[in-house]
Amino acid sequence: GAPRQPGPDDHEKVTDLYEVWQKLGTKNLMEAYHDAIQIKDDAVKLFNLGYLTLKERAAIEGLFWHIITKIQKIVKEMGAAPEEFEAIDKELFDTYYSNFSVFKSCPDHWAVRQLFPVMPIHRLQEEPTRRATFVDLTCDSDGMMDRFIDVKDVKHAIEVHPLESGKEYYIGVFLLGAYQEILGDMHNLFGDTDAVYVSIKDDDYEIEHLVEGDTVAQVLEYVEYHKPALMERMRYTVENAMKNKRMTIQEGRRFLHQYEEGLNGYTYLEGNE
């Protein structure tokens, strides 16, 4: 929708940027783009010097992205557009946070910039109206997929569906094979994923074998943290907490049960966690 119209109490930079959004059209596209960048840069400097509040800076950021979105829409309608506007597309990609580790499941994408086929594997009767890159569960800034196969070149986002609140969204990465599985390491202690062996029979398929992924306890064994010792140490801590009235007996039992469940659980997110 349209941005909020500034009032008399708003900072002049907010008003200036709103006027850029108002007057933006095909004839002044480049001029408006550069004006928006200049006003935003000036606002950041004012904020750093203490002359702009956090709320005012947030209003300017919001207006700036309204302008960029409007420019993107106009550029698409124009067909051929200046190269300068290609960067806008990249700025407007969504980021989908995903339940996997690039370093474990597709290390060559990170290491040698290998391209793999990637696409949604459900909701295929719906048109994908968003474009996104994928960020994994690791704390590493390189833990992302942002290069994808295009018709002639490489694209930096793929077409996906809008996420639905409370529902999972499934993406497939294909042609990984055993080689990626062998190369994959336990960066951030993410272990092997669950795997299924599937065979195709006529027009149907059959799941022949299920291999469960690593548990938290199994992964911790690699770095010399053993489950019995961890449980014993935690039990001692909980018992001390109960003696000092910081925890009830019921809370202590529940805590130890959940702790053990966590050690026996998957290294990736499970269910709707």
Order of alpha helices (4+ residues) and beta strands (2+ residues): alpha-alpha-alpha-alpha-beta-alpha-alpha-beta-beta-beta-beta-beta-beta-beta-alpha-beta-beta-alpha-alpha-alpha
